[in-house]
């Protein structure tokens, strides 16, 4: 498996549109090997659209996306499929199939991407569930799990084929602070253990402080700040200050960081 690429992810001058409406304008960012890169910003700023482009679900109106050295815009379908098989995706709601057991859910990507026999796949499933402390729930179905357990099971599925880069969309959404902190610690442990890169979309200040090496902040479809977390926090931009100042206030009041930032974006 070639690793001659410079950046795990490289986005250059990305433009994204829904019909005539432009939602991303000249967005550029890079993700280095082995780092945790957090994408943040207010509601409607383009985070989800950016994520859809970098995992190949949408084609840019302009610019380029290189994932593990492969230009997703120029690549043909076999090339795209080959590179997308090397990533993992942790969706916001987990996206587990309720009709399947956790064993069957985690086995799905392994069956799709390999020709391994069932007994080997089952052993791999057990290993991945063991990594996230979910082996005891292997024969349960998603409706039988708590929110935190669903996230860990979904993480096991995202890790099933040992991805080089893991994307996580609001991994702490809907979790209590203790469970969210446990998930953050688990993500960092897996990153360290497997040497992968992480791209995380989140509004949770506690999570950002705990896991981020570098961040990219969007506002109205533009990048307004990007770089190491501590440097970005010092940036003299009203939306950057609003997020980190009001996020702290929101946490102390027990309200949503997203609500605080969205309120600022409307003023």
N, C-alpha and C positions, 0 to 999 in steps of 0.2 A: 504493500500500500504506500504510494508515493506521499512524501511529506516535504516536497521541495518548494512549497508555497511560503511566502514571507509572512503573511497575516492569515490567521484562521478565518477571519471575515474582513472583507474590504468593500465598503460602499463608497462610490464616487459620484457626486453630483446627481443624486437620484431625484427623479421627478415622478410623482404618482398622481394619477387623476381618476376620479369616478365620473365618467361622462365628460362634461365640460368643466367640472369643478376640480381644481388642483388642490391636493391635500398635502403633498410633500414638495418642497421647493429646494433644489440644490443641496440635498442632504448628503453629507459625507461622514464616515466614521470607520474606524478600524478596531478589530478585536485581536489582541495578541494571544499567542499560545499560552495556555495555562492560567489566564486571568479571568476574573469575574467582571463583566461589563454590564452595568445597569442602565437601562433606558427609562427615562422618567419624563413627566410633564403632565399638564392638566388634561381634563377630559376633552376629547376631540382634537388633540394636538397632533395626532398622526402616529402614535406609538404602535397601535395594532396594525395599521397599514404598513408601517416599516417592517414589522415582524413578518407579515404575510409575504413581503417582497424578498426578505433575506432567506426564507425557507422555501422559496420557489412557488408559492401559491398564487402570486400575482406577477405579471410582467410589467416592468417599468415603462413609463412613457418617455423616459430619457435617463441617461446615466448608466451605471453598471453596478452589478453585484457579483463579487467573487467570493465563493464559498469553498474553503479548503483548496484554493488555487484554481477553481473552475468558474469561468464566467457563465453565470446562469442565463444571461441574455443570449449569448452566442452558442451555448452548448446545444447539441441535439438531444433527443429524448433519452437514448441510452446513457449518455454522459450525465445528464441531469439526474436520472434515476440512480446511477452509481454513486454520485456524490451525496444525494439525499439519503441513501442507505447508510451513510456514515455519520448521520446526526441523530439526536434524540429530541423529542418535543414533549414537554410537560404542559398540558393545556390548563387553563384557569379552572375549569370545572372538573378536571381529571379526565373527562371523556372516556371513562370506562364503560364497557357494554354491560348493562344491567342483567341481561339474560345469560351471561357467562360467569363462571367462577373466576376468582382472582388468578388461579392457575392458568385458566384458558385465556384470560385477558393478557397476561404477561407473555404467554407463549405465542400470541398472534404475530408480532413482528419477527420473531425468530423463524417461525414457519414460513412467513412471506419472503424472507431474505436468505434463507439457507435451505439446504437439502438434508439437514441432519435427521437422524432417526428419532422417533418419539421419546425413547428412553433418555437420549442425550439432551433433547430439548427440555424434558422434565427436570433433569438435574440442573440445567442452566437456570430454569425458572426458580427452583429452590434456592440456588445460590443468590440470585438477584433479590428475592424476597428476604433472604437472610440478611442481606446488606442493609435493608431498610427496616429490619425488625418486624417483618410481617409474615413470617413463615407459618405462624399459628393460624393465619386467616386464609391459607391457600385454597381451601375448599368452600369458602364463603362467597357470597355474591355482593356486589357493590351496595345494594340497599341495606345490607346487614352491617355496614361499616359506618363509623363516625367520619366526620369531615376530615380530620387529621389522618385517619387510617386510609381513606380514599386517596388523599394526596400522596401518601407513602407508597401505596400500591401503584398509582399512576407513575410515580417516579421509578419504581422497579421496572415497569413496562418501558419507560423512556430509556432506561439504562440497559435494556435486554440485550442489545447487540454491541455493547461497549462503544458508544459514540465518541467521536473526537471532539464534538462540540454539542453541548446541551442547551436548548432554548427553554425558558420557563416563563410562562405568561401569568403574572400575578400569583405566584405560588403560595403566598400567605393569605390570599383573599378568603374571607369567611372563617378564618381560624382565630382562636383566642391567642393572647400574647405569648403564653407559655408554649403552646403547640407550634406557633409561628417561629419562635426562637429555636425550638427543637428541629424544625424543618430547615432553618437556616444553617444550623450546625451540621445537619446531615448532608446538605448540599456541599458545604465546604469540605467535609470529610471525603465525600465521593470524588470531588474535584482533585483533592490532594492524592487520593489513592490511585486514581486512574489517569491523572495528568491531563485532563480535558479542559477545554475552555467552557465558560458559562456566559450566556447572554440572558439577562433577567429583566423583565418588565415588572416594575413594582412602584407603588406609591408609599410604601411603609417605610418611614424614616428609620425605625429601629433595624429593619432588615438591610436597608441601604448602608447604614453605619457598620453593620456586622459583616457584610459580605463583599461590598464593592471595592474593587481595585481602581477602576475608572468608570466614569459615567458619561452619558450623552443625554442632554436635556433638550426637549423639543417644545416649541411654542408656536401655534398657528402654522405648523408645517415646516418651520425653520429650526435649524440647530442654533440654540442660543448659548450653549456652553458644552464643552467636551474636554475631558482630561482626567487626571487623578482626582479622586473625590475631594481631598483636602484643598486642592487648588481651586476646584470648581466652587466650593463653598465660600471662597473668598472673592469670587467674581462680583464686580459691581454692576449687576444687572437687576432690575426690579423684580423680575419673575424668579430669578435664582434666589434673591434675598427673601422673597415672599414664600417660596417653598420651604427653605430650611428654617426660617424664623417662625412661620405660621404652622409648619409641620410640628415643630417642638411644642408650640402652644396647643395645637389640636390634640397631641398625645397627652398633654397634661390635663386636658379637659375630657379626654376619652372620646373625642370626635374623630371623624375621618380626615386623614391627610388629603385625600382627593377632594373632599368638600372644601377644605381650606384653600387649596390651590385653585380649584375651579372658581371659587368665589372671587379670588384675586384676579383671575383672568377676565372676569366680567366687569371689573372696575376700571 
